[in-house]
Amino acid sequence: MSIDLLQPPTHVPLSTALRISQQAPTILRNTSGFRLPYPLSLFVSTESQELWTTQENLFLACLRTGDDKSALHCLEKLTERFGGQNERIMALRGLYHEATAENSKALEEVLEGYVETLEENPTNMPIRKRTAALLKSLGRPAEAIQTLVALLDSSPTDAEAWSEMAELYTSQGQYYQAIYCLEEVLLIMPNAWSVHARLGEILFRSCSNLAGGNGDLLKTLSESMRRFCRSIELCENYLRGYYGLKLSTKKLLDVYPKSSKQSQAVSDPATGDLAPPTLRSIQRLHELATGKLGEMVRRGSVGERGWNDYDEAELIAARELLDRDTQPIER
């Protein structure tokens, strides 16, 4: 069994998903056979959990690459095993209909089906999440946010819903609401390094709304830098964390002289604000990020063992960022 089929689908590059979907006929043929219908299959089953993880991930890979026939075959096998009324199966079936919809009218019909399902069972969380995702794809972010708010009223510890709502708020330029949502995610998953990095990115983007001489600019940039530092503390070779750290420290170095006189004013222990970092600390972190990104690009580009898991687009972006700082000076 391919190890790629046991990985979360969002962690599988499109090239890998394509390779997996090309193997779908062989995989399906090897896992075919007579099975008793659900729930009788529970009493005589010799299957493993990995088998159905494989089937679901194969289904998603086939949908991503346009192999609708194999995706339907996987869906039928999952439905036969777990039953058509299983909430997860209902969401996968809805996802299949979304992927195979030929126009926006067909997508609206899928949405109507979700609404009817939720009227019958408002606690069907997978369908509620699919509703939010479909509304987002239809260009209706406000309705998608309302759907997620209703979901979180029932399940306030759903980190996935908080994270998706943060992305929706970010797409609308509502950075402070997005920051709040990601802070909720970190209350649930404090060691999620990717969430720390994403929070650092949104904090950095929110600085575009702050004036250059405003003390809030230094405070926000400092918090962004700390989030990136936390992400690479949790994941040592996290390229996205070092990329953000280089961006945030470079911006801090640009604004720090203008804001140095206000550095004491932005520190407020009563509200939990931290004092801004020293200029020397910022410089050292910028040098660290630059050196580490250079090492990642150098080793990742040649596919060195242990450094070949980076996405090609990430390496290209990192190389461009490094090149911008090393442009020759024209005299």
ABEGO torsion letter per residue (X at the ends): XBAAAABBAAABBAAAAAAAAAAAAAAAAAABEBBBBOAAAAAABABBAAAAAAAAAAAAAAAAAGBAAAAAAAAAAAAAAAEAABAAAAAAAAAAAAAABABAAAAAAAAAAAAAAAAABAABAAAAAAAAAAAAAAGBAAAAAAAAAAAAAABAABAAAAAAAAAAAAAAGBAAAAAAAAAAAAAABAABAAAAAAAAAAAAAAAAABBAABAAAAAAAAAAAAAAAAAAAABAABAAAAAAAAAAAAAAAAAAAAAAAAAAAABBAAAGBBBBBBAAAAAAAAAAAAAAAAAAAAAAAAGBBGAAABBAAAAAAAAAAAAAAABBBBX
